[in-house]
Every structure is written in C-alpha cells, then in structure tokens.
Amino acid sequence: MNDAALQTRAREIVVDEVFPHAPETIWKTLTSGELMARWLGMVPSDFVPVAGNRFTYQTTPAGEWDGTIHCQVLEVIPNERFAYSWKGGHEGNAGYGSLLDTVVTYTLEAAEGGTRLHVVHSGFVLPRNDTAYRNMSNGWSTVISRIAAVTGEQEQ
C-alpha cells in the first residue's frame, strides 16, 4: 500500500433516535416527497420510493459543481428499511462541493413506546470529503430531530 492509500479513510455519520410513533407513521415521513422536503429542508425532484428510481435534491452550488445531488433508491422494505445513493460535487472542487459518492440508509425498528430510527450516511472519503462530513454530521442530527414535529402533525 502506498502512503496516499494509507491516508485515505472512509467515514460514516450515524444518528440513532427513538420517536413516539408507529413504524408505519415514521415510514410515511421518510418516504413521502412532500414530507421529506419539510424535515430535510430540500425538495426531492422526481422522488418515488421504488427501488431503481432516480431523483435529485438541489443545494448551494460551489465552483464547478451546480449544487445538484443525484440519488437513486437502492432498497425499499416498507416500514423497515429504506436506502438511496447520494452523489454530488465535482472532482475539480476542494472543500465544499468536492466529489461525493455516498449512501443514506434508514432502518426502522419497533421500540418500547414507538420506533427506533437508525440513520447511516456512509462512504465519506477523508480527507477529500472532510468539509461534507463535518457539515453533514451536524446537519443530520438537526434534520432527524425535525422528523418528530413533521410526524406528529400527521397524527393530528
């Protein structure tokens, strides 16, 4: 192995939260485009929770990157597991907007008094994705906490 290979490290962001709602209700919040936009803060374009479906999010552009996040639904097991690819950035960018090729996986599990939601955003390659990893580590904690409010509104 050369020095560059030794210095490259893959990381993941993990958020684990228990919500006082049934798995079916959390599932709807995670897989409805309209509800995703409310808790994630980005509107998914052409989203359908069907394996193979391609969709996009739009965020702030940087350098040679137009700000488009390209996603593809990888796995759908209703009320249990939902995963999609999350790709963006540009190879010519350093820092914000660097090339990113990751996967977001949501796992739901019945828990006492509700549902445990385990979120893993994996595939950050450090040091190239340092900025994205730092920003999204804070971001995922924030947006996952919004799920409670959006889900609670559905039950009213």
C-alpha positions as CSV (number, residue, x, y, z in Angstrom):
1,M,0.0,0.0,0.0
2,N,1.3,3.5,-0.8
3,D,1.2,6.5,1.5
4,A,-1.8,8.0,-0.2
5,A,-3.8,4.9,0.2
6,L,-2.9,4.7,3.9
7,Q,-4.1,8.3,4.4
8,T,-7.5,7.8,2.8
9,R,-10.1,6.9,5.3
10,A,-13.9,6.2,4.8
11,R,-16.3,7.5,7.4
12,E,-20.0,7.4,8.1
13,I,-22.4,9.5,10.0
14,V,-24.7,7.7,12.4
15,V,-27.8,9.1,14.1
16,D,-30.0,6.9,16.3
17,E,-33.3,8.3,17.6
18,V,-36.5,6.9,19.2
19,F,-39.7,8.5,18.2
20,P,-43.1,8.0,20.0
21,H,-44.8,7.0,16.7
22,A,-45.5,3.7,15.0
23,P,-43.1,2.5,12.3
24,E,-45.7,3.0,9.6
25,T,-46.0,6.6,10.6
26,I,-42.3,7.2,10.6
27,W,-42.1,5.4,7.3
28,K,-44.5,7.8,5.7
29,T,-42.5,10.7,6.9
30,L,-39.3,9.2,5.4
31,T,-40.8,8.2,2.1
32,S,-43.2,11.0,1.1
33,G,-41.5,13.6,-1.1
34,E,-43.7,16.4,0.4
35,L,-42.8,15.4,4.0
36,M,-39.1,14.8,3.2
37,A,-38.9,18.3,1.9
38,R,-40.2,19.6,5.3
39,W,-37.8,17.7,7.6
40,L,-34.8,17.6,5.3
41,G,-35.1,21.1,4.1
42,M,-34.6,20.2,0.4
43,V,-37.3,19.3,-2.1
44,P,-36.7,16.0,-3.8
45,S,-37.4,16.2,-7.5
46,D,-39.0,13.1,-9.2
47,F,-38.9,11.1,-6.0
48,V,-40.8,7.9,-5.7
49,P,-39.9,5.2,-3.0
50,V,-39.3,2.5,-5.6
51,A,-36.0,0.6,-6.0
52,G,-34.2,2.0,-9.0
53,N,-35.9,5.3,-9.1
54,R,-33.6,8.3,-9.7
55,F,-34.3,11.6,-8.1
56,T,-32.4,14.8,-7.2
57,Y,-32.1,17.4,-4.5
58,Q,-30.8,21.0,-5.2
59,T,-28.5,22.8,-2.8
60,T,-26.0,25.7,-2.9
61,P,-23.6,25.4,-5.9
62,A,-19.9,25.6,-5.5
63,G,-17.1,26.1,-8.0
64,E,-17.6,23.6,-10.9
65,W,-20.5,21.9,-9.1
66,D,-24.0,23.0,-9.9
67,G,-25.4,22.0,-6.5
68,T,-27.4,19.0,-7.7
69,I,-27.3,15.9,-5.5
70,H,-28.1,12.8,-7.6
71,C,-29.8,10.0,-5.9
72,Q,-31.1,6.5,-6.7
73,V,-33.3,4.4,-4.5
74,L,-31.4,1.3,-3.7
75,E,-33.6,-0.6,-1.2
76,V,-37.2,-0.4,0.0
77,I,-38.6,-2.7,2.6
78,P,-41.8,-0.9,3.8
79,N,-41.8,0.1,7.5
80,E,-38.3,-1.4,7.9
81,R,-35.5,-0.2,5.7
82,F,-35.0,2.5,3.0
83,A,-31.7,3.3,1.3
84,Y,-30.5,5.6,-1.6
85,S,-27.3,6.8,-3.1
86,W,-26.3,10.4,-2.6
87,K,-23.8,11.7,-5.1
88,G,-22.7,15.2,-5.8
89,G,-19.8,17.6,-6.0
90,H,-17.2,17.9,-8.7
91,E,-13.7,16.4,-8.9
92,G,-12.2,19.9,-9.5
93,N,-13.5,21.2,-6.2
94,A,-11.8,21.1,-2.8
95,G,-13.7,21.6,0.4
96,Y,-17.4,22.3,-0.1
97,G,-18.6,20.8,-3.3
98,S,-15.8,18.1,-3.5
99,L,-16.8,14.9,-5.3
100,L,-19.1,12.9,-3.1
101,D,-20.4,9.3,-3.6
102,T,-22.3,8.1,-0.5
103,V,-25.3,6.1,0.6
104,V,-28.0,7.0,3.1
105,T,-29.8,4.1,4.9
106,Y,-32.8,4.4,7.3
107,T,-33.6,1.4,9.4
108,L,-36.8,1.3,11.5
109,E,-37.3,-1.0,14.4
110,A,-40.2,-1.2,16.9
111,A,-39.1,0.0,20.3
112,E,-40.9,0.5,23.6
113,G,-43.2,3.4,23.2
114,G,-42.5,3.9,19.5
115,T,-39.9,3.4,16.8
116,R,-36.1,3.4,16.8
117,L,-34.8,5.2,13.7
118,H,-31.2,4.3,12.8
119,V,-29.7,6.5,10.0
120,V,-26.3,5.8,8.5
121,H,-24.8,8.1,5.8
122,S,-21.8,6.1,4.7
123,G,-19.0,6.5,2.2
124,F,-17.3,9.8,3.1
125,V,-13.7,9.6,1.8
126,L,-11.4,11.6,4.0
127,P,-9.6,13.9,3.6
128,R,-11.4,14.7,0.3
129,N,-14.8,14.8,1.9
130,D,-13.8,16.5,5.2
131,T,-16.0,19.5,4.7
132,A,-19.1,17.5,3.7
133,Y,-18.5,15.0,6.6
134,R,-18.3,17.9,9.1
135,N,-21.2,19.8,7.7
136,M,-23.4,16.8,7.3
137,S,-22.6,15.4,10.7
138,N,-24.2,18.4,12.3
139,G,-26.9,18.6,9.6
140,W,-28.2,15.0,10.0
141,S,-28.6,15.5,13.8
142,T,-30.6,18.6,13.1
143,V,-32.9,17.3,10.4
144,I,-33.6,14.0,12.1
145,S,-34.8,15.9,15.1
146,R,-37.4,17.6,12.8
147,I,-38.9,14.3,12.0
148,A,-40.7,14.3,15.3
149,A,-42.6,17.5,14.5
150,V,-43.5,16.5,11.0
151,T,-44.6,13.1,12.1
152,G,-46.7,14.5,15.0
153,E,-48.6,16.7,12.6
154,Q,-49.7,13.6,10.6
155,E,-51.3,12.1,13.6
156,Q,-53.4,15.1,14.5
